[in-house]
Amino acid sequence: MKLHEIRPAKGATHKEKRLGRGEASGKGGTSTKGNKGGQSRAGYQRKNAHEGGQMPIQRRLPKRGFNNIHRVEYKVFNLGQVDHLVEKYELKEFSLENLYINGLVSRTDLVKVLGNGELKNKVNFKVNAVSDKAKAAIEAAGGAVEIVK
């Protein structure tokens, strides 16, 4: 076998379909595009939600509710969870950095501590928000709270 004798494997190559090149091409007349209409024309673009004249689903379904653009979403931890996490991950301080390092929150999450449960360990907190009940329980256990913006 010589370099000039190499050919692609049988069936590996296909002949290009040449449309719009007259009757002799075997694809003449309508160039395999059916009959008249927008879809047979160059530059035709289908509308995304078009359902062939049927009322589209986004118009058939009613509107419900609304999204408040000023809402602040917090990742919530109760004192019972905090106590468990401090023991499990051996945290000296319950801060955003420690939570991120241990994979409990993402970099952009805001953290709020709520007062459900009991706090047995003395822990210092550096979080975005704390409820009044949680703050009282933390200070009663000997910890401190710092609000981070």
Secondary structure as the mmCIF struct_conf table of DSSP 4:
data_model
#
loop_
_struct_conf.conf_type_id
_struct_conf.id
_struct_conf.beg_label_comp_id
_struct_conf.beg_label_asym_id
_struct_conf.beg_label_seq_id
_struct_conf.end_label_comp_id
_struct_conf.end_label_asym_id
_struct_conf.end_label_seq_id
HELX_RH_3T_P HELX_RH_3T_P1 LEU A 3 GLU A 5
HELX_LH_PP_P HELX_LH_PP_P1 PRO A 8 ALA A 9
TURN_TY1_P TURN_TY1_P1 LYS A 10 GLY A 11
BEND BEND1 ALA A 12 ALA A 12
BEND BEND2 GLY A 20 ARG A 21
HELX_RH_3T_P HELX_RH_3T_P2 GLU A 23 SER A 25
TURN_TY1_P TURN_TY1_P2 GLY A 26 GLY A 26
BEND BEND3 LYS A 27 LYS A 27
TURN_TY1_P TURN_TY1_P3 GLY A 29 THR A 32
BEND BEND4 LYS A 33 LYS A 33
BEND BEND5 ASN A 35 GLY A 37
HELX_RH_3T_P HELX_RH_3T_P3 GLY A 38 SER A 40
BEND BEND6 ARG A 41 ARG A 41
TURN_TY1_P TURN_TY1_P4 ALA A 42 GLY A 43
TURN_TY1_P TURN_TY1_P5 ASN A 48 ALA A 49
TURN_TY1_P TURN_TY1_P6 GLY A 52 GLY A 53
BEND BEND7 GLN A 54 GLN A 54
HELX_LH_PP_P HELX_LH_PP_P2 MET A 55 PRO A 56
HELX_RH_AL_P HELX_RH_AL_P1 ILE A 57 ARG A 60
BEND BEND8 LEU A 61 LEU A 61
HELX_LH_PP_P HELX_LH_PP_P3 PRO A 62 LYS A 63
TURN_TY1_P TURN_TY1_P7 ILE A 69 HIS A 70
STRN STRN1 TYR A 74 ASN A 78
HELX_RH_AL_P HELX_RH_AL_P2 LEU A 79 TYR A 89
TURN_TY1_P TURN_TY1_P8 GLU A 90 GLU A 90
BEND BEND9 LYS A 92 LYS A 92
STRN STRN2 GLU A 93 SER A 95
HELX_RH_AL_P HELX_RH_AL_P3 LEU A 96 ILE A 101
TURN_TY1_P TURN_TY1_P9 ASN A 102 GLY A 103
BEND BEND10 LEU A 104 VAL A 105
TURN_TY1_P TURN_TY1_P10 ARG A 107 THR A 108
STRN STRN3 LEU A 110 LEU A 114
BEND BEND11 GLY A 117 GLY A 117
BEND BEND12 ASN A 121 ASN A 121
STRN STRN4 ASN A 124 VAL A 127
BEND BEND13 ASN A 128 ASN A 128
STRN STRN5 ALA A 129 VAL A 130
HELX_RH_AL_P HELX_RH_AL_P4 ASP A 132 ALA A 140
TURN_TY1_P TURN_TY1_P11 ALA A 141 GLY A 142
STRN STRN6 VAL A 145 ILE A 147
#
